[in-house]
Amino acid sequence: MSAPLPREQHVLISALGKNAPALSLMLCRACQDSRCSVISSRLTQHGDHSALTLQAAGSWDALARLESALEQVGHRQDVMLSCTRISAATPQRPALPYIVYVSALHQPDTLTELCQFFTDQGIAVNNIVYDSYPAPQSGALMINANITVSLPVDTQISWLRDQFLEFADLLNLDALIEPWRPQFP
């Protein structure tokens, strides 16, 4: 006899489309109409397209209705949709949240190098916001990166900070790593 399925299940939806407000509304309404709840959502603008990632939760039949509704919406709208069933967040080992700020001249491999550094140190990357823009005075293409990481509690923070700053100097990055703090208005 198999184990019973958990009452609440989760699905992760990614959508690409041109109209950000319509994209958000469409997915939120599909969740509501299917009796699912939105757990988390991220919307970003990329040129003339938007990318929306949304996690929804509900009973197995509610998620089945949502998946069916998404197929219909994907065909009617000019939207690329993908969804996959996922597990709810599981408790992780204790970790210290830190945030990394980077500003630099745009180089094609900067984000790859940053990810490689944290992977080599055994540090989990939780969130990346990476944008490029022309510098106001010179027009040179610049990057800004904000990366949220989780440091294992046994990490020697002063050693890691020294390693990271040395790494940043080698790549000519203006960088900072500091404890994550909630942003209040």
C-alpha positions as CSV (number, residue, x, y, z in Angstrom):
1,M,0.0,0.0,0.0
2,S,1.4,3.4,-1.0
3,A,1.7,6.3,1.4
4,P,-1.1,8.9,1.2
5,L,-0.4,12.0,-0.8
6,P,-0.1,15.3,1.1
7,R,-3.3,17.3,1.1
8,E,-1.6,20.4,-0.2
9,Q,0.6,20.1,-3.3
10,H,2.6,22.7,-5.2
11,V,3.2,23.6,-8.8
12,L,5.8,26.0,-10.3
13,I,4.7,28.0,-13.3
14,S,6.9,30.0,-15.6
15,A,5.4,32.3,-18.3
16,L,6.9,34.5,-20.9
17,G,4.8,37.2,-22.7
18,K,4.8,40.8,-23.9
19,N,2.1,42.3,-21.6
20,A,3.3,42.2,-18.0
21,P,0.0,43.3,-16.3
22,A,-2.1,40.9,-18.4
23,L,0.4,38.1,-17.8
24,S,0.2,38.6,-14.0
25,L,-3.6,38.9,-14.0
26,M,-4.0,35.9,-16.3
27,L,-2.0,33.6,-14.0
28,C,-3.5,35.0,-10.7
29,R,-7.0,34.6,-12.1
30,A,-6.3,31.0,-13.3
31,C,-5.1,30.2,-9.8
32,Q,-8.1,31.8,-8.2
33,D,-10.6,30.1,-10.6
34,S,-9.0,26.7,-9.9
35,R,-9.1,27.3,-6.1
36,C,-5.4,27.4,-5.8
37,S,-3.4,30.0,-3.8
38,V,-0.4,31.9,-4.9
39,I,2.6,31.1,-2.6
40,S,5.2,33.3,-4.3
41,S,5.7,35.2,-7.5
42,R,8.4,37.1,-9.3
43,L,7.9,39.3,-12.4
44,T,10.7,40.8,-14.4
45,Q,10.9,42.9,-17.5
46,H,13.4,41.9,-20.3
47,G,13.2,44.1,-23.3
48,D,9.7,44.0,-24.7
49,H,8.9,40.7,-22.9
50,S,8.1,39.9,-19.3
51,A,9.0,36.7,-17.3
52,L,6.7,35.6,-14.5
53,T,7.5,32.8,-12.1
54,L,4.7,31.8,-9.8
55,Q,4.4,29.0,-7.2
56,A,0.8,27.9,-6.5
57,A,-0.6,25.5,-3.9
58,G,-3.8,23.5,-3.7
59,S,-5.3,20.1,-3.5
60,W,-4.3,17.6,-6.2
61,D,-7.6,18.2,-8.1
62,A,-7.3,22.0,-7.8
63,L,-3.8,21.8,-9.3
64,A,-5.1,19.5,-12.1
65,R,-7.8,22.1,-12.9
66,L,-5.1,24.8,-12.9
67,E,-2.8,22.8,-15.2
68,S,-5.7,22.2,-17.6
69,A,-6.6,25.9,-17.5
70,L,-3.0,26.9,-18.3
71,E,-3.0,24.7,-21.4
72,Q,-6.1,26.6,-22.6
73,V,-4.7,30.0,-21.8
74,G,-1.4,29.2,-23.4
75,H,-3.1,28.4,-26.7
76,R,-5.4,31.5,-26.6
77,Q,-2.8,34.1,-25.6
78,D,0.6,34.9,-27.0
79,V,2.3,33.4,-23.9
80,M,4.9,30.6,-23.4
81,L,3.9,28.6,-20.4
82,S,5.6,25.8,-18.5
83,C,4.6,24.2,-15.3
84,T,5.9,21.4,-13.1
85,R,4.8,19.9,-9.8
86,I,7.2,20.6,-7.0
87,S,7.6,19.7,-3.3
88,A,6.9,22.3,-0.7
89,A,9.9,23.9,0.8
90,T,11.7,21.5,3.1
91,P,13.5,22.7,6.3
92,Q,17.1,23.3,5.5
93,R,20.1,23.2,7.6
94,P,20.7,26.4,9.6
95,A,22.4,29.1,7.5
96,L,23.3,32.8,7.7
97,P,21.7,34.9,5.0
98,Y,24.2,37.3,3.3
99,I,23.9,39.6,0.4
100,V,26.5,40.4,-2.2
101,Y,26.5,43.7,-4.1
102,V,28.6,44.0,-7.3
103,S,29.1,46.9,-9.7
104,A,31.4,46.7,-12.6
105,L,32.1,47.2,-16.2
106,H,30.1,44.6,-18.2
107,Q,32.1,41.5,-19.0
108,P,30.3,38.5,-20.5
109,D,31.6,36.1,-17.9
110,T,31.0,38.1,-14.7
111,L,27.9,36.3,-13.5
112,T,29.4,32.9,-14.4
113,E,32.5,33.7,-12.3
114,L,30.4,34.9,-9.4
115,C,28.3,31.7,-9.4
116,Q,31.5,29.6,-9.7
117,F,33.0,31.3,-6.7
118,F,30.0,30.5,-4.5
119,T,29.8,27.0,-5.8
120,D,33.5,26.4,-5.1
121,Q,32.9,27.6,-1.5
122,G,29.9,25.3,-1.0
123,I,27.6,28.3,-0.5
124,A,24.0,28.2,-1.7
125,V,22.8,30.9,-4.0
126,N,19.2,31.8,-3.2
127,N,18.4,34.8,-5.4
128,I,20.1,36.7,-8.2
129,V,19.2,40.1,-9.6
130,Y,21.6,41.0,-12.4
131,D,21.1,44.1,-14.6
132,S,23.1,46.0,-17.2
133,Y,22.9,49.7,-18.0
134,P,24.9,52.4,-19.8
135,A,26.9,54.6,-17.5
136,P,25.5,58.1,-17.4
137,Q,28.8,59.9,-18.0
138,S,30.6,57.6,-20.4
139,G,28.0,55.4,-21.9
140,A,30.1,52.3,-21.0
141,L,28.0,49.2,-20.4
142,M,27.9,48.5,-16.6
143,I,26.4,45.7,-14.5
144,N,24.8,45.7,-11.1
145,A,24.3,42.4,-9.3
146,N,22.6,41.6,-6.0
147,I,23.0,38.0,-5.0
148,T,21.5,36.5,-1.8
149,V,23.5,33.6,-0.4
150,S,23.2,31.3,2.6
151,L,26.4,30.7,4.5
152,P,26.7,27.5,6.5
153,V,26.8,28.4,10.2
154,D,30.3,27.0,10.5
155,T,31.7,29.4,7.9
156,Q,34.5,31.6,9.0
157,I,33.0,34.9,7.9
158,S,36.2,37.0,8.0
159,W,38.0,34.3,5.9
160,L,35.2,34.2,3.4
161,R,35.0,38.0,3.2
162,D,38.8,38.1,2.5
163,Q,38.5,35.4,-0.2
164,F,35.6,37.1,-1.8
165,L,37.2,40.6,-1.9
166,E,40.4,39.1,-3.3
167,F,38.3,37.3,-6.0
168,A,36.5,40.6,-6.8
169,D,39.8,42.5,-7.0
170,L,41.1,39.9,-9.5
171,L,38.1,40.5,-11.7
172,N,38.1,44.3,-11.2
173,L,34.7,44.2,-9.5
174,D,33.5,46.8,-7.0
175,A,32.0,44.3,-4.6
176,L,30.7,44.0,-1.0
177,I,29.4,41.0,1.0
178,E,27.4,41.7,4.2
179,P,24.7,40.2,6.3
180,W,21.2,40.4,4.8
181,R,18.9,42.7,6.5
182,P,15.1,43.1,6.0
183,Q,14.3,46.2,3.9
184,F,11.7,48.4,5.7
185,P,10.1,51.4,4.0
